[in-house]
Amino acid sequence: MEYLVTMTTHVPDGTPEEEVNRVRAREAARSRELVAQGHLLRLFRPPLKPGEWRTLGLFAASDADRLEEVLASMPLRVWRTDQVTELSAHPNDPGPGTGGTGPQGATEFLTTFTITIPDGTPDQAVKDAEAGEARRTRELTGQGHLERLWALGPGRNLGLWRARDQAGMQAILKSLPLDPWMNVETTPLTEHPSDPAAATT
């Protein structure tokens, strides 16, 4: 199973900088081990306030107990709290490593979709929109814009995308057939120094 983990670190006041640097170095080394073991898939930095230390991680584990073992093995856990979101398979998910390269210098984005179909919408209209959505996501995958899709629960989905900028991301979202029924929360991401994807580019 895959999980999105929001990792927020609070270093206690008075902790020597040398100790912080030692723990961070151990964290980077442990992250490389977890990548090799197939548990750590991606790391991202969301927008941060001054002084805030927060990371988003995409992890794989057989179940929630195994994930907790993985997270507990990371040195920064002594100062960190983790918020775990379980991700389920989405029928339009292209799967890891299947998309193109995307625009040069593209930014990655996470999007949380909430789909609300208006009462009284004909079943055929819903089926047509869903079929169009599947076709459009395949096109966007081939263009390197769509990296992954996951289900979060009924009517809620999570997407990982690449676009040149925020305006480009919004244009992509507007091109989705389900857009009229979607409320979307978009989070721009920046590179994390221990992201496994950085080692392959």
Residue pairs with C-beta under 8 A, 6 or more apart in sequence:
1 60
1 61
1 62
1 63
1 86
1 87
2 41
2 58
2 59
2 60
2 87
2 150
3 58
3 59
3 60
3 61
3 64
3 67
3 84
3 85
3 86
3 87
4 56
4 57
4 58
4 59
4 84
4 85
4 87
4 150
4 158
5 56
5 57
5 58
5 59
5 67
5 71
5 82
5 83
5 84
5 85
6 54
6 55
6 56
6 82
6 83
6 85
7 54
7 55
7 56
7 57
7 76
7 80
7 81
7 82
8 52
8 53
8 54
8 80
8 81
8 82
8 83
9 53
9 54
9 55
9 76
9 79
9 80
10 53
10 79
10 80
10 81
11 20
11 53
11 79
12 79
23 75
23 76
23 78
23 79
24 76
26 75
27 74
27 75
27 76
27 194
28 193
28 194
30 73
30 74
30 75
31 40
31 43
31 74
31 194
32 194
34 40
34 59
34 70
34 73
34 74
35 41
35 196
35 199
38 60
39 59
39 60
39 61
39 70
40 57
40 58
40 59
40 70
40 196
41 58
41 59
41 60
41 96
41 196
42 57
42 58
42 195
42 196
42 197
43 55
43 56
43 57
43 58
43 192
43 194
43 195
43 196
44 55
44 56
44 57
44 58
44 108
44 110
44 189
44 190
44 191
44 192
44 195
45 54
45 55
45 56
45 189
45 190
45 191
45 192
46 54
46 56
46 110
46 187
46 188
46 189
47 187
47 188
48 54
55 192
56 110
56 189
59 67
59 70
59 71
61 67
61 70
64 84
64 86
67 84
71 77
71 82
71 84
74 80
85 152
85 158
87 150
87 151
87 152
87 158
88 150
88 151
88 152
88 153
89 150
89 151
90 149
90 150
90 151
90 157
91 134
92 133
92 134
92 137
92 138
92 149
93 148
93 149
93 150
94 137
94 138
94 141
94 146
94 147
94 148
94 149
95 148
96 148
98 141
99 141
99 142
99 144
99 145
99 146
99 147
99 162
100 141
100 142
100 143
100 144
101 144
102 143
102 144
102 145
102 162
102 163
103 144
103 162
103 163
103 164
103 168
105 164
106 144
106 162
106 163
106 164
107 162
107 163
107 164
107 165
107 166
107 169
107 188
107 189
107 190
108 147
108 160
108 161
108 162
108 188
108 189
109 160
109 161
109 162
109 163
109 169
109 186
109 187
109 188
109 189
110 158
110 159
110 160
110 161
110 186
110 187
110 189
111 158
111 159
111 161
111 169
111 173
111 184
111 185
111 186
111 187
112 152
112 156
112 157
112 158
112 184
112 185
112 187
113 156
113 157
113 158
113 159
113 178
113 182
113 183
113 184
114 155
114 156
114 182
114 183
114 184
115 155
115 156
115 157
115 178
115 181
115 182
116 155
116 181
116 183
117 126
117 181
118 181
129 177
129 178
129 181
130 177
130 178
132 177
133 176
133 177
133 178
136 175
136 176
136 177
137 146
137 149
137 176
140 146
140 161
140 172
140 175
144 162
145 161
145 162
145 163
145 172
146 159
146 160
146 161
147 160
147 161
147 162
148 159
148 160
149 157
149 158
149 159
149 160
150 157
150 158
150 159
151 157
151 158
152 158
161 169
161 172
163 169
163 171
163 172
166 186
166 188
169 186
169 188
170 186
173 179
173 182
173 184
173 186
176 182
191 198
192 198
